[in-house]
């Protein structure tokens, strides 16, 4: 990479969606969604129930292919036809159920499917070192014994293990679906610290959350879905809780008197009603 084009490439979004739509027969779950996810930043995706958040993250994660539009990954057009293809590219998704095996210990969960072998046998010592180092890098200090069953962990600790597993797969983008749902205050603080730590290490994070208090603590960017359309996106500094709720529930800018049929034409506008590039 030459010095001349370094600044241009540095500003290029890690992930870019352009005109992404998803239909299930006659039902359109997503319509013309544009979204940029910058490198090393936290983007919060918010919207009311039925806004299309789950459909969007499953499209990014390779569970569903978009009906229309394109996905650009690191500046190149990408076609993730399966979750494994998205994972191989560097996209890790942590769903609400976390996909952890409660009967296995922390090390076994973190390296499940990616175990270290030596002479055809599991190299338990190397696996423990890898797991410990990953948790230390993420500043997870609440786990005292990495050989304890995951089923004995708190909700926040379980989130930490699920994210650590994603990080071990060299993820460049970690998608977290409602990571603080049903967590207590201290457990929520742990998860938010993990999100901040990921961004500080240059890993992009896409957080789907209904908790705007958490969103405003960690997010750099906000993206609002309304009935399958991206109605507003931009730096978090351009929003407050009230304006975010207004976008989520009406699909219109605060103070707008536009009726619902015209609101769709405001899709992909920023917090001040200016069109985002």
C-alpha positions as CSV (number, residue, x, y, z in Angstrom):
1,X,0.0,0.0,0.0
2,X,1.5,3.3,-1.0
3,X,1.5,6.4,1.1
4,X,-0.7,8.2,-1.3
5,X,-3.7,5.9,-1.1
6,X,-3.2,4.9,2.6
7,X,-5.6,7.6,3.9
8,X,-8.3,6.6,1.4
9,X,-8.1,3.0,2.3
10,X,-8.0,3.8,6.1
11,X,-11.4,5.5,5.8
12,X,-13.0,2.7,3.8
13,X,-15.9,1.0,5.8
14,X,-15.2,-2.5,6.8
15,X,-18.7,-3.5,5.7
16,X,-21.0,-1.6,3.3
17,X,-24.6,-2.5,2.4
18,X,-26.1,-0.9,-0.7
19,X,-29.7,-1.2,-1.5
20,X,-30.1,-4.5,0.3
21,X,-33.6,-5.9,0.3
22,X,-34.9,-9.3,1.5
23,X,-38.3,-10.7,0.5
24,X,-40.0,-13.9,1.7
25,X,-42.5,-14.5,-1.0
26,X,-44.8,-11.5,-1.1
27,X,-43.5,-10.2,2.2
28,X,-40.6,-7.7,2.1
29,X,-38.7,-7.7,5.3
30,X,-36.0,-5.3,4.2
31,X,-36.2,-2.6,1.5
32,X,-33.2,-0.8,0.0
33,X,-31.1,-0.8,3.2
34,X,-27.9,1.2,3.1
35,X,-25.4,0.8,6.0
36,X,-21.7,1.5,6.5
37,X,-19.9,-0.1,9.4
38,X,-16.5,1.6,10.1
39,X,-13.4,-0.2,11.1
40,X,-12.8,-0.3,14.9
41,X,-16.1,1.4,15.8
42,X,-19.3,0.4,17.6
43,X,-22.4,0.7,15.4
44,X,-25.8,0.3,17.2
45,X,-28.7,-1.0,15.2
46,X,-32.0,-0.1,16.8
47,X,-35.7,-0.3,15.8
48,X,-39.0,-1.4,17.2
49,X,-40.2,-5.0,17.1
50,X,-40.7,-6.1,13.5
51,X,-38.4,-3.4,12.1
52,X,-36.2,-6.0,10.4
53,X,-33.1,-6.1,12.7
54,X,-32.9,-9.9,12.9
55,X,-33.4,-10.2,9.2
56,X,-30.6,-7.7,8.5
57,X,-28.1,-9.4,10.8
58,X,-28.9,-12.8,9.4
59,X,-28.4,-11.5,5.9
60,X,-25.0,-10.1,6.9
61,X,-24.1,-13.4,8.7
62,X,-24.8,-15.5,5.7
63,X,-27.9,-17.3,6.9
64,X,-30.0,-15.6,4.1
65,X,-28.9,-14.1,0.8
66,X,-30.3,-10.7,0.0
67,X,-33.0,-10.6,-2.7
68,X,-31.6,-7.4,-4.1
69,X,-28.6,-5.1,-3.4
70,X,-25.0,-5.8,-2.7
71,X,-22.7,-6.4,0.3
72,X,-19.2,-5.0,0.1
73,X,-16.7,-6.5,2.5
74,X,-13.4,-4.7,2.9
75,X,-14.1,-2.8,-0.3
76,X,-14.9,-5.9,-2.4
77,X,-18.3,-7.3,-3.4
78,X,-19.1,-10.3,-1.2
79,X,-21.6,-13.2,-1.4
80,X,-21.9,-15.0,1.9
81,X,-23.9,-18.1,1.0
82,X,-23.6,-19.7,4.4
83,X,-22.7,-18.7,8.0
84,X,-19.4,-20.6,7.6
85,X,-18.5,-18.4,4.6
86,X,-19.2,-15.2,6.6
87,X,-17.2,-16.6,9.6
88,X,-14.3,-17.5,7.3
89,X,-14.3,-13.9,6.0
90,X,-14.1,-12.5,9.6
91,X,-17.8,-12.0,10.6
92,X,-18.7,-13.5,13.9
93,X,-22.3,-13.4,15.2
94,X,-23.2,-13.8,18.9
95,X,-26.9,-14.5,19.1
96,X,-29.1,-14.2,22.2
97,X,-28.9,-17.9,22.9
98,X,-25.1,-17.7,22.7
99,X,-24.7,-21.2,21.2
100,X,-22.7,-22.4,24.2
101,X,-22.7,-26.0,25.5
102,X,-23.5,-25.8,29.2
103,X,-22.1,-29.2,30.1
104,X,-18.6,-28.3,28.7
105,X,-16.1,-26.1,30.4
106,X,-14.9,-22.7,29.3
107,X,-11.8,-24.0,27.4
108,X,-13.8,-26.7,25.6
109,X,-16.5,-24.1,24.6
110,X,-14.0,-21.5,23.4
111,X,-12.1,-24.0,21.2
112,X,-15.1,-26.2,20.2
113,X,-14.5,-27.2,16.6
114,X,-11.0,-25.6,16.6
115,X,-9.2,-27.8,19.1
116,X,-5.4,-27.9,19.2
117,X,-4.0,-31.4,18.5
118,X,-0.6,-32.9,19.3
119,X,0.3,-36.3,18.0
120,X,-3.4,-36.9,17.3
121,X,-4.5,-36.1,20.8
122,X,-6.0,-32.9,22.3
123,X,-3.3,-30.6,23.6
124,X,-5.0,-29.5,26.7
125,X,-2.2,-27.3,28.0
126,X,-1.9,-25.4,24.7
127,X,-5.7,-24.9,24.7
128,X,-5.8,-23.6,28.2
129,X,-3.0,-21.1,27.4
130,X,-4.9,-19.9,24.4
131,X,-8.1,-19.5,26.3
132,X,-6.4,-17.7,29.2
133,X,-4.6,-15.3,26.9
134,X,-7.7,-14.5,24.9
135,X,-9.7,-13.7,28.1
136,X,-6.7,-11.7,29.4
137,X,-6.5,-9.7,26.2
138,X,-10.2,-8.9,26.5
139,X,-9.7,-7.9,30.2
140,X,-12.2,-10.5,31.4
141,X,-11.2,-10.8,35.1
142,X,-14.4,-12.2,36.6
143,X,-13.7,-15.8,35.4
144,X,-11.5,-17.5,38.0
145,X,-11.4,-21.1,36.8
146,X,-11.4,-21.7,33.0
147,X,-12.2,-25.3,33.6
148,X,-15.6,-24.7,35.2
149,X,-18.7,-25.7,33.3
150,X,-20.2,-22.8,31.3
151,X,-23.6,-23.7,32.8
152,X,-22.3,-22.4,36.2
153,X,-21.5,-18.9,34.8
154,X,-23.5,-15.7,35.2
155,X,-25.2,-14.2,32.1
156,X,-22.4,-11.6,31.7
157,X,-19.7,-14.2,32.0
158,X,-21.4,-16.3,29.4
159,X,-21.5,-13.4,27.0
160,X,-17.8,-12.9,27.6
161,X,-17.1,-16.5,26.7
162,X,-19.2,-16.3,23.5
163,X,-17.5,-13.1,22.4
164,X,-14.0,-14.6,23.3
165,X,-14.8,-17.6,21.1
166,X,-15.6,-15.2,18.2
167,X,-12.4,-13.2,18.8
168,X,-10.4,-16.4,18.7
169,X,-11.6,-17.0,15.1
170,X,-9.9,-13.7,14.1
171,X,-13.1,-11.9,13.7
172,X,-12.9,-8.4,12.1
173,X,-16.6,-7.7,12.8
174,X,-18.5,-9.0,15.9
175,X,-22.3,-8.9,15.7
176,X,-24.0,-9.0,19.1
177,X,-27.8,-9.6,19.3
178,X,-29.3,-8.0,22.5
179,X,-26.1,-8.7,24.5
180,X,-27.4,-7.1,27.7
181,X,-30.9,-8.5,27.7
182,X,-32.0,-9.8,31.1
183,X,-28.6,-9.0,32.7
184,X,-28.1,-7.3,36.1
185,X,-26.2,-4.0,36.5
186,X,-22.8,-5.5,37.1
187,X,-23.1,-8.1,34.4
188,X,-24.2,-5.4,31.9
189,X,-21.2,-3.3,32.8
190,X,-19.0,-6.3,32.1
191,X,-20.5,-6.8,28.6
192,X,-20.3,-3.1,27.8
193,X,-16.6,-3.1,28.8
194,X,-16.0,-6.0,26.5
195,X,-17.6,-4.1,23.6
196,X,-15.4,-1.1,24.3
197,X,-12.4,-3.3,24.5
198,X,-13.1,-4.9,21.1
199,X,-13.4,-1.5,19.4
200,X,-10.1,-0.3,21.1
201,X,-8.4,-3.3,19.5
202,X,-9.6,-2.3,16.0
203,X,-12.5,-4.8,15.8
204,X,-15.8,-3.5,14.5
205,X,-18.9,-4.2,16.6
206,X,-22.5,-4.2,15.4
207,X,-24.8,-4.2,18.5
208,X,-28.5,-4.8,18.2
209,X,-30.2,-3.5,21.3
210,X,-33.5,-2.2,22.7
211,X,-31.7,-0.7,25.6
212,X,-30.9,2.9,24.6
213,X,-29.0,3.6,27.8
214,X,-26.5,0.9,26.9
215,X,-26.4,2.1,23.3
216,X,-25.5,5.6,24.2
217,X,-22.7,4.3,26.5
218,X,-20.8,2.4,23.9
219,X,-21.9,3.3,20.3
220,X,-20.0,5.5,17.9
221,X,-22.7,5.3,15.2
222,X,-26.5,4.8,15.3
223,X,-28.6,3.2,12.6
224,X,-32.4,3.1,12.9
225,X,-34.6,0.6,11.1
226,X,-38.3,1.2,10.6
227,X,-40.5,-1.3,8.9
228,X,-37.6,-2.8,7.0
229,X,-36.1,0.6,5.9
230,X,-33.0,2.4,7.2
231,X,-34.6,5.7,8.1
232,X,-31.7,7.3,9.8
233,X,-28.0,6.7,10.5
234,X,-25.1,8.8,11.6
235,X,-22.7,9.6,14.5
236,X,-24.2,8.9,17.9
237,X,-23.5,12.6,18.8
238,X,-26.3,13.6,16.5
239,X,-29.0,11.8,18.6
240,X,-30.3,11.8,22.1
241,X,-32.7,9.2,23.6
242,X,-35.8,11.2,22.7
243,X,-34.8,11.6,19.0
244,X,-33.8,8.0,18.7
245,X,-37.1,6.8,20.1
246,X,-39.0,9.1,17.7
247,X,-37.1,7.7,14.7
248,X,-37.7,4.1,16.0
249,X,-41.5,4.6,16.5
250,X,-42.4,6.8,13.6
251,X,-39.7,6.5,11.0
252,X,-39.6,10.3,10.8
253,X,-37.4,13.0,12.1
254,X,-38.4,14.6,15.4
255,X,-40.8,17.5,14.8
256,X,-41.7,16.3,11.4
257,X,-45.4,16.5,10.4
258,X,-45.0,14.3,7.4
259,X,-47.5,11.5,7.1
260,X,-46.6,7.9,7.2
261,X,-46.8,7.4,3.5
262,X,-44.2,10.1,2.8
263,X,-42.0,9.0,5.7
264,X,-40.6,6.1,3.6
265,X,-39.1,8.7,1.3
266,X,-37.0,9.9,4.2
267,X,-35.1,6.6,4.4
268,X,-31.4,6.7,4.7
269,X,-31.4,10.2,6.2
270,X,-29.2,11.4,9.0
271,X,-30.3,12.7,12.4
272,X,-30.8,16.2,11.1
273,X,-32.8,15.0,8.1
274,X,-29.8,15.4,5.7
275,X,-29.1,12.6,3.3
276,X,-26.2,10.4,4.5
277,X,-23.9,9.5,1.7
